[in-house]
């Protein structure tokens, strides 16, 4: 009996220890479809291309890209640039075309491993001059609710991205994205925080704590030139941002989204994340 009891106690302790281990944050990189092999070569955990990019491929081109991804050790777990040519806001919204586009695009994303598709896409959501912002907000909420239903059928989450005012005239902060997530109230509609946009808008990184239950993904760049990050000294807010990531126990993906190249920047950038995320 004592031997069996000791075994059970040991097993329970091991299970608790395993559950207590922090979950790993994966590091990915945004880029073109053509650069996917470089993400594999340099050791990234996943790749994040543009959803609009794969939507524009012919069936044959997409099949070739899909086969290349599925034959590799990593996947396109996230996509950005969801919508480029269709509008969500204004008098000319084509709900049928949007639904068709969302369905076909998310299906392609799913086939190469996506679980998150980021909706920044300023051109699709910008409010026309003189147009009612209240109406625009309702249109965005309606779109995200319908898109969320489609995303749920694909086991994908649509993640709202706040963008700086130079790019978008609505949803410019994490606080605004959080309000939108709460208005939509859909399990497949969440949000991301992009460090570059957060710093451009001078938003308090405490939004990571406030919105911790809704944040599913992160984008990151050195805000001084929107470059691939390499050193902790590049920006004085790095330390607090990464400390909050740890405190909130974020365990999704963080994607580099900035100006740089694999050949010149990948190794230093990956080393930066490895050191910073410990």
C-alpha positions in Angstrom: 0.0 0.0 0.0 2.8 2.4 0.9 4.5 1.8 -2.4 1.3 2.3 -4.4 0.6 5.5 -2.4 4.1 6.8 -3.0 3.7 6.1 -6.7 0.4 8.0 -6.9 1.8 11.0 -5.0 4.8 11.0 -7.3 2.5 10.9 -10.4 0.3 13.7 -9.0 3.4 15.8 -8.3 4.7 15.3 -11.8 1.3 16.3 -13.3 1.2 19.5 -11.2 4.8 20.3 -12.2 4.0 19.8 -15.9 0.9 22.0 -15.6 2.9 24.7 -13.9 5.5 24.9 -16.7 5.0 28.1 -18.7 3.7 27.6 -22.2 6.1 28.6 -25.0 5.6 31.7 -27.0 6.2 31.0 -30.7 8.1 33.5 -32.8 7.0 34.0 -36.4 7.6 36.5 -39.1 5.3 38.3 -41.6 6.3 38.2 -45.3 5.5 37.4 -48.9 4.4 34.0 -50.1 7.7 33.7 -52.0 9.8 34.0 -48.8 8.1 31.1 -47.0 11.2 28.8 -47.5 13.4 31.4 -45.8 11.3 31.3 -42.6 11.9 27.5 -42.6 15.6 27.9 -43.3 16.2 30.5 -40.5 14.3 28.6 -37.8 11.0 30.5 -37.2 8.2 28.6 -35.5 5.6 29.7 -38.1 5.0 32.0 -41.0 2.5 34.9 -41.4 1.8 35.9 -45.0 -1.1 38.0 -46.4 -4.5 36.3 -46.6 -5.3 38.6 -49.5 -2.2 37.2 -51.2 -3.4 33.6 -51.2 -6.9 34.7 -52.1 -5.5 36.1 -55.3 -3.8 32.9 -56.4 -5.3 30.6 -59.0 -6.3 27.2 -57.9 -3.1 25.7 -59.3 -0.9 28.3 -57.7 -2.6 27.8 -54.3 -2.2 24.0 -54.6 1.5 24.4 -55.2 1.9 26.8 -52.2 -0.2 24.5 -50.0 1.9 21.5 -51.0 5.1 23.4 -50.2 3.9 24.4 -46.8 2.6 20.9 -45.9 5.9 19.4 -46.9 7.8 21.7 -44.5 8.2 21.5 -40.7 6.3 24.7 -40.1 2.9 26.1 -41.0 1.2 29.4 -41.8 -0.4 29.5 -38.5 -1.4 33.2 -38.9 -2.3 35.4 -41.7 -2.5 39.2 -41.9 -3.9 41.7 -44.6 -7.2 39.9 -44.6 -9.1 42.2 -47.0 -7.7 44.5 -49.7 -10.4 45.1 -52.3 -13.7 45.0 -50.5 -15.2 47.5 -48.1 -16.9 46.8 -44.8 -18.0 50.5 -44.2 -20.0 52.9 -46.3 -22.9 53.0 -48.7 -21.5 50.5 -51.2 -20.9 47.4 -48.9 -21.6 44.2 -50.8 -22.5 41.7 -48.1 -22.7 38.8 -50.5 -19.3 39.4 -52.0 -17.8 39.8 -48.5 -19.3 36.5 -47.3 -18.0 34.7 -50.4 -14.6 36.2 -50.1 -14.3 35.5 -46.3 -15.4 31.9 -46.8 -13.1 31.0 -49.6 -10.1 32.9 -48.2 -10.4 31.4 -44.7 -10.7 27.9 -46.3 -7.4 28.5 -48.0 -5.9 29.8 -44.8 -7.1 26.7 -42.9 -5.5 24.3 -45.5 -2.0 25.7 -44.7 -2.4 25.5 -41.0 -4.0 28.9 -40.0 -5.8 29.3 -36.7 -5.7 33.1 -36.6 -6.4 35.6 -39.4 -5.6 39.2 -38.5 -7.9 41.9 -39.7 -6.1 45.2 -39.9 -6.9 46.0 -43.5 -7.3 49.8 -43.2 -8.7 50.2 -46.7 -11.7 47.9 -45.9 -12.7 49.7 -42.7 -11.8 53.4 -43.1 -14.8 55.7 -42.6 -15.6 57.8 -45.6 -15.4 61.6 -45.1 -18.7 62.9 -43.8 -20.0 59.4 -43.1 -21.6 58.6 -39.7 -19.1 57.0 -37.4 -21.9 55.4 -35.4 -23.2 53.8 -38.6 -19.7 52.7 -39.5 -19.2 51.1 -36.1 -22.5 49.2 -36.5 -21.4 48.0 -39.9 -18.1 46.8 -38.6 -19.8 44.9 -35.7 -22.2 43.3 -38.2 -19.4 42.3 -40.5 -17.4 40.8 -37.7 -20.4 38.8 -36.4 -21.0 37.3 -39.8 -17.4 36.7 -40.5 -17.0 35.1 -37.0 -19.7 32.6 -37.9 -17.8 31.6 -41.1 -14.5 31.5 -39.1 -16.0 29.2 -36.5 -16.8 26.7 -39.3 -13.2 26.7 -40.3 -11.8 26.6 -36.7 -10.2 30.0 -37.2 -10.2 33.1 -35.0 -10.4 36.6 -36.6 -8.2 39.0 -34.7 -8.9 42.7 -34.9 -5.7 44.8 -35.2 -5.5 48.4 -33.9 -3.7 50.6 -36.5 -2.1 54.0 -36.0 -4.1 57.0 -37.2 -1.8 57.5 -40.2 -3.2 54.3 -41.6 -6.7 54.0 -40.3 -9.3 56.5 -39.1 -11.0 54.0 -36.8 -9.8 51.3 -34.3 -6.6 53.0 -33.5 -5.9 51.6 -30.0 -6.1 48.4 -28.1 -8.8 49.9 -25.9 -10.9 50.6 -29.0 -10.3 47.0 -30.3 -11.3 45.6 -26.9 -14.6 47.6 -27.0 -15.2 46.2 -30.5 -14.6 42.6 -29.4 -17.1 43.1 -26.5 -19.7 44.7 -28.9 -19.4 41.8 -31.3 -19.5 39.1 -28.6 -18.4 36.3 -30.8 -16.1 33.5 -29.6 -14.2 33.6 -32.9 -13.6 37.3 -32.9 -10.7 38.4 -30.7 -7.9 41.0 -31.0 -4.1 41.5 -31.3 -1.7 44.1 -30.1 0.9 45.4 -32.5 3.8 47.0 -30.6 4.7 49.4 -33.4 1.1 50.8 -33.5 0.9 50.9 -29.7 4.0 53.0 -29.5 2.9 55.3 -32.4 -0.4 55.9 -30.6 1.4 56.3 -27.2 -0.9 53.7 -25.7 -0.1 52.3 -22.3 1.2 48.7 -22.5 -1.1 48.0 -19.6 -3.7 47.2 -22.3 -2.0 43.8 -22.3 -3.4 43.3 -18.8 -6.8 44.9 -19.4 -7.5 42.9 -22.6 -5.6 39.7 -21.6 -8.6 37.4 -22.1 -9.2 38.7 -25.7 -5.6 39.0 -27.0 -4.7 36.0 -29.2 -1.7 37.3 -31.1 1.1 39.9 -31.2 3.0 41.8 -33.9 6.3 43.4 -33.1 8.8 45.8 -34.6 11.4 48.3 -33.4 9.3 51.5 -33.5 12.4 53.5 -34.5 12.0 53.0 -38.2 9.7 50.0 -37.9 12.6 47.6 -38.2 13.2 44.0 -37.1 14.1 44.2 -33.4 17.6 43.2 -32.4 18.6 44.8 -29.1 16.7 45.6 -25.8 18.2 49.1 -25.9 16.3 50.0 -29.0 13.2 51.3 -27.2 12.7 52.2 -23.5 9.3 50.5 -23.3 10.5 47.0 -24.4 11.1 45.9 -20.9 7.7 46.7 -19.6 5.9 45.3 -22.6 7.7 41.9 -22.3 7.2 41.9 -18.5 3.5 42.3 -19.0 3.5 39.5 -21.6 5.0 37.2 -18.9 2.7 38.5 -16.2 -0.4 37.8 -18.3 0.9 34.4 -19.2 0.4 35.1 -22.9 1.3 31.9 -24.9 0.3 32.7 -28.5 2.5 33.8 -31.3 4.5 37.0 -31.7 5.3 37.9 -35.3 8.0 40.3 -36.6 6.3 42.8 -38.9 8.7 45.4 -40.1 11.4 46.4 -42.5 14.2 43.9 -42.7 15.5 40.8 -44.5 16.1 37.2 -43.5 19.7 37.3 -44.6 20.6 40.5 -42.7 18.3 40.4 -39.7 16.8 37.0 -38.9 19.5 35.5 -36.7 19.9 38.7 -34.6 16.1 39.1 -34.3 15.5 35.5 -33.2 18.3 35.8 -30.7 16.6 39.0 -29.3 13.3 37.2 -28.8 15.0 34.1 -27.3 16.7 36.2 -24.7 13.8 38.6 -24.0 11.1 35.9 -23.7 13.0 33.8 -21.1 
